[in-house]
Amino acid sequence: MFRRCLSRYYSTSSRDKTVQVMNSRGINVIHDPLLSKGTAFSIAERERLSIRGLVPPRCQEMRAQLLRVKRNLDACATPLSKFVFLTALQDRNETLYYKLLMEHLEELATIIYTPTVGLASQMSHSIYRRSRGMYFSSQDRGEMSAMVYNWPHDQVDVIVVTDGSRVLGLGDLGANGMQIPIGKLSLYVAAGGIRPRAVLPVVLDVGTNNQDLLSDPLYLGMGHHRLEGEDYYSFVDEWVTAVTSRWPGVLIQFEDFKYPHAYNLLSKYRNLITCFNDDIQSTSSIALAGILASLKCRGLKQEDLCHEKIVCVGAGSAGVGVCEGIVDCMVAQGKVNSREEAYSRIYMLDQHGLLGNPSSSMRAIPLDDQQGHYVKPELPDQLSLEQVVQQVQPSVLLGLTGIHGIFTESVIREMANHHAKPVIFPLSNPDTHAECTAENAFKWTAGRAIFASGSPFQDVILPNGKIGRTNQCNNSYSFPGLGLGITLSGSKRVTPRMFLETARTIADMATPEQLKEGILFPGVKHLREVALKVGTRVCEVAFEEGLATALLEKGEILSEVVRHAAYQPEYVPLVHQP
């Protein structure tokens, strides 16, 4: 097997290069977002690239460009208009786009990612301007192995792929789901340091069951209902074969696939290729990190996880995935005698209620094997959330339903009656689908809640003048670093331990002072720092598990190699070579 030196893998990082040699010149350079500098081309570059006279005469450096685009962005009246503006910037100058994004990450993450990306996905067919990424549709069957060579770049490190069947909490959005891979990959670059030319967003357009989209003349996806059964799985298999044939070892992130397809695809491919499911595994990692950090907030240790009583509302791919990660951690800590004992600490509800004694009710759709682990035979089936909270008295409440307001006042007040600091995590996205708001969580617990949500909420000023701290428990903290570590190490597989160590790494990043205030994680503006630490730990795990194909040279410090390898958006001189 080919083995490369880890420290040389990203030797094309812009800060290490004196020039970039290319075969483009003239107007093509200006229109290529990976090459264009806008008004920042030097006089010498304009001459040798044959673009003199094709851009305004005054050379303006990046700092002036940033001032211009930020002023124009601030003039946009709505989050959606800001999204459209940023998309246009990315389409013409990716270096400037990522520089802007990294300098204002806390502000702009809410535009390119949740919650605004949810609205942008719903409106994608109406705001479409220019194609980005690749679409593989039902009319492309038998052609995918040839189609992948239409992509202009020979090296792709990370693919984020969706079939648009379960976009955030918004349901089936078909080909409109492309906005999610684009947004995720923007964070892979800005936070994780993956190079812009090495990422590929993909939609598998197998149709849609969203009748509003099928009836909309502007909808850009296939106009038929979704493929199912063997037709669906053979379609996905053809695509996986095609992309791994052209880009062996590429990291594939499955995104927003509905249940049970999400689990079925992960089960099929996790031991065959380098892949993971973001909603199942990455969400699990950051939710676990939040719970571990919350233990420290309450004066406990991470090893006390096995004593928690956890109620998870949501039994789909995200809900089951989050709980499996918690169980993995309990088992790894060695504080439970068996996996079954760990399962006993988690109470799961679906749309009908508690997964309880199956003999006490009849379900129209039987539970699958994954859900079956969480059945509580000692309790009646389909108890309501309020009844479960009354009987179980949980210390942690997780929401992964996409149903706004399902964490009612009576439920949260009941939790607060039994715990000094109830842990309340409404994790559904976007914010309009969150199970409760931060304001209500603090109001109904007299300001005592430890609160984290999938989409950002503002801190809450309490009646006593103190501040109720909110946390964004979103997988934007986990997947960029995972991708960086897997890519740099050349790991052949993505393992459960990588997600467990990601959670532990993130859970240890808040200072004692922050934990005392209820702050579980560093702020979003620190996502690059989080990604570098996670990436380093994931690299270590890849080496420890014998999965890394990269080599660390003698005397190199892994954390410094990872930091040095991460992409930095800076202009470098361009040289044309025929």
Salt bridges, closest charged atoms under 4 A:
ASP16 OD2 - HIS564 NE2 3.12
GLU45 OE2 - LYS37 NZ 2.54
GLU47 OE1 - ARG52 NH1 2.89
ASP74 OD1 - LYS70 NZ 2.74
ASP91 OD1 - ARG132 NH2 3.09
GLU94 OE2 - ARG132 NH1 3.07
GLU103 OE2 - ARG63 NH2 2.93
GLU107 OE1 - LYS70 NZ 3.45
ASP154 OD1 - ARG246 NH2 2.64
ASP157 OD2 - ARG195 NH2 3.51
ASP163 OD2 - ARG226 NH1 3.96
ASP172 OD1 - ARG226 NH2 2.93
ASP216 OD2 - HIS125 NE2 2.95
GLU228 OE2 - LYS258 NZ 3.05
GLU228 OE1 - HIS261 NE2 2.97
ASP237 OD1 - LYS268 NZ 3.47
GLU255 OE2 - LYS184 NZ 3.49
ASP256 OD1 - ARG166 NH2 3.52
ASP278 OD2 - LYS184 NZ 2.66
ASP279 OD1 - ARG166 NH2 3.00
GLU308 OE1 - ARG298 NH2 2.80
GLU324 OE1 - ARG339 NH2 2.97
ASP328 OD1 - ARG339 NH2 2.66
ASP350 OD2 - ARG363 NH1 2.58
ASP381 OD1 - ARG363 NH2 3.00
GLU409 OE2 - ARG413 NE 2.77
GLU414 OE2 - HIS418 NE2 2.86
ASP459 OD2 - ARG469 NH1 2.93
GLU501 OE2 - ARG504 NH1 2.82
GLU501 OE1 - ARG537 NE 3.17
ASP508 OD1 - LYS296 NZ 3.12
GLU517 OE1 - ARG469 NH2 2.94
GLU529 OE1 - HIS526 ND1 3.90
GLU540 OE1 - ARG537 NH1 2.89
GLU544 OE1 - ARG497 NH2 2.60
GLU544 OE2 - ARG537 NH1 3.43
GLU553 OE2 - ARG8 NH2 3.22
GLU570 OE2 - LYS99 NZ 2.68
